[in-house]
Each structure stands twice: as C-alpha cells, then as structure tokens.
Amino acid sequence: MNRTSQRGISLVGLLIIGAFAVFVLLLGFRSVPAVTEFMAIERIIKVLATEGDNGASPSEMRQGFNKRGEIDNVSSINGADLSIVKEGGKTLIEAEYSRKIPVVANVSLLVDFHASSAD
C-alpha cells in the first residue's frame, strides 16, 4: 500500500496568510485617499506651470492653486507651500509634504510626497 502524502495548507497557515492579506488590504484602502490627493496636486501644479509660462505671476498661481485645491478637496498643502521658480521662460513648481495615515490604534503610516511640474 502506497499512501501519498497530503498537500495543502493547514488551518493555522490559512489564518496567518488571511491575517496578512487583510493587513495589506487595510493599508491599501487607507492610503488610496492620500494617493488620489497627490495625483490631484500634481495635476493642478502642471496646469499652473502652463499658466506661468503664459505670463501668470507667482501670486496668481498660488491663488489659482488654492481655488483648484478647494474644488479637488486638497487639504495637505496650500498655495503658500509651493516653490515657484522661473528659469529661461519655463515655470517650475514643486511641493514637498508628508501625510500621516492612521492604520490601527496607535500605528500610522507616514508617506512623503514630492509633486513637481517637471516631466
């Protein structure tokens, strides 16, 4: 009689893998709003850089960021946090900020973002 060995995962292994998968999904779901806000900030900055190339002043670009940020629900930064530099007729706008994302109890995820109008 040849008995073949069983293959598969035990109940304990399944629970460990399940807990890990739930934790990864939790991190993913919690970080989606921060990533979508970053994408909105980057989109706004690129539009403002085009306006700066067409002659808009830095103060007008900052006000434009505040107005567009209010529409896109941007709360991490405002127009005063932008670094606006004009080099050779091209406008370069950058913003660096951090976002703290609460995960569970006193555990948080800190994400550093760098948005730029440079391609």
C-alpha positions as CSV (number, residue, x, y, z in Angstrom):
1,M,0.0,0.0,0.0
2,N,1.4,3.3,-1.1
3,R,0.0,6.2,0.7
4,T,0.5,9.5,-0.9
5,S,1.2,12.5,1.3
6,Q,-1.3,15.1,1.6
7,R,-0.6,18.5,0.2
8,G,-2.2,21.8,1.1
9,I,-2.3,24.4,3.7
10,S,-3.2,23.9,7.4
11,L,-5.8,25.9,9.2
12,V,-3.2,27.8,11.1
13,G,-1.3,28.6,7.9
14,L,-4.6,29.8,6.3
15,L,-5.3,32.1,9.2
16,I,-1.8,33.6,9.1
17,I,-2.0,34.2,5.4
18,G,-5.5,35.6,5.8
19,A,-4.5,38.0,8.5
20,F,-1.5,39.2,6.4
21,A,-3.8,39.7,3.4
22,V,-6.3,41.7,5.4
23,F,-3.5,43.9,6.8
24,V,-2.2,44.6,3.3
25,L,-5.7,45.4,2.0
26,L,-6.2,47.7,5.0
27,L,-3.0,49.6,4.2
28,G,-4.1,49.8,0.6
29,F,-7.6,51.1,1.4
30,R,-6.2,53.6,3.9
31,S,-3.6,55.0,1.5
32,V,-5.9,55.5,-1.5
33,P,-7.2,59.0,-0.4
34,A,-3.6,60.2,0.1
35,V,-2.5,59.0,-3.3
36,T,-5.6,60.5,-5.1
37,E,-4.9,63.8,-3.4
38,F,-1.3,63.6,-4.6
39,M,-2.4,63.0,-8.1
40,A,-4.8,66.0,-7.9
41,I,-1.9,68.2,-6.6
42,E,0.3,67.1,-9.4
43,R,-2.4,67.8,-12.0
44,I,-3.0,71.2,-10.5
45,I,0.7,72.0,-10.5
46,K,1.1,71.1,-14.1
47,V,-1.8,73.4,-15.1
48,L,-0.4,76.2,-13.1
49,A,3.1,75.8,-14.7
50,T,1.4,76.2,-18.1
51,E,-0.3,79.4,-16.8
52,G,3.1,80.6,-15.5
53,D,4.7,80.0,-18.9
54,N,1.9,82.2,-20.4
55,G,2.7,85.1,-18.0
56,A,0.9,84.5,-14.7
57,S,2.6,85.8,-11.6
58,P,3.6,83.6,-8.7
59,S,0.9,85.2,-6.5
60,E,-1.8,84.5,-9.2
61,M,-0.5,80.9,-9.4
62,R,-0.7,80.5,-5.6
63,Q,-4.3,81.8,-5.6
64,G,-5.1,79.5,-8.5
65,F,-3.8,76.6,-6.6
66,N,-5.9,77.5,-3.6
67,K,-9.1,77.7,-5.7
68,R,-8.4,74.5,-7.6
69,G,-7.4,72.7,-4.4
70,E,-10.7,73.7,-2.8
71,I,-12.5,72.1,-5.7
72,D,-10.4,68.9,-5.7
73,N,-10.6,68.7,-1.8
74,V,-6.8,69.2,-1.3
75,S,-6.1,69.7,2.4
76,S,-2.5,68.7,2.9
77,I,-0.9,71.8,1.3
78,N,-2.0,75.3,0.1
79,G,-0.6,77.8,-2.4
80,A,1.9,79.2,0.2
81,D,3.6,75.8,0.3
82,L,4.5,75.9,-3.4
83,S,8.0,76.5,-4.6
84,I,7.7,78.5,-7.8
85,V,10.8,79.2,-9.9
86,K,11.0,80.7,-13.4
87,E,14.1,79.5,-15.4
88,G,14.6,80.6,-19.0
89,G,10.9,81.2,-19.7
90,K,9.8,77.9,-18.2
91,T,8.0,77.8,-14.8
92,L,8.9,75.0,-12.4
93,I,6.5,74.4,-9.5
94,E,7.3,71.9,-6.7
95,A,5.8,70.9,-3.5
96,E,7.0,68.6,-0.8
97,Y,4.8,67.4,2.0
98,S,4.2,64.4,4.3
99,R,0.9,62.7,5.1
100,K,0.3,60.7,8.2
101,I,-2.2,57.9,7.6
102,P,-3.7,56.2,10.7
103,V,-3.8,52.4,10.3
104,V,-4.8,50.7,13.6
105,A,-4.8,52.1,17.1
106,N,-1.5,53.9,17.5
107,V,0.1,52.6,14.3
108,S,0.4,55.1,11.5
109,L,1.8,55.1,8.0
110,L,3.9,58.2,7.1
111,V,4.2,58.9,3.4
112,D,6.4,61.6,1.9
113,F,5.3,63.2,-1.4
114,H,7.1,65.3,-3.9
115,A,5.0,66.9,-6.6
116,S,6.6,68.7,-9.5
117,S,5.6,70.3,-12.8
118,A,8.8,68.9,-14.4
119,D,8.1,66.0,-16.8
